[in-house]
Amino acid sequence: MHHLQLDEDTRNTLAETIECAIGELRMEIADTDSYDFRQMLKVREATLKRLLADLAGSPLAA
């Protein structure tokens, strides 16, 4: 497992970027007719949500 140490500004920027991507995925999921593609997008959304949760719990760089 790799560990990243991010300063507060970098962490905030990364979190905002991930939140934006999750929002875009939700719209794409709602607009997608293909079951397989929708499932792949849901997996990606879940991965981004886990990453965002991990990011929120990681320590700041000193």
Residue pairs with C-beta under 8 A, 6 or more apart in sequence:
3 58
4 58
5 59
5 60
5 61
5 62
6 14
6 55
6 58
6 60
6 61
7 60
7 61
8 60
11 55
11 58
11 60
14 55
15 52
15 55
15 56
18 48
18 51
18 52
18 55
19 52
21 48
22 45
22 48
22 49
22 52
25 41
25 44
25 45
25 48
26 45
28 41
29 38
29 41
29 42
29 45
32 38
32 41
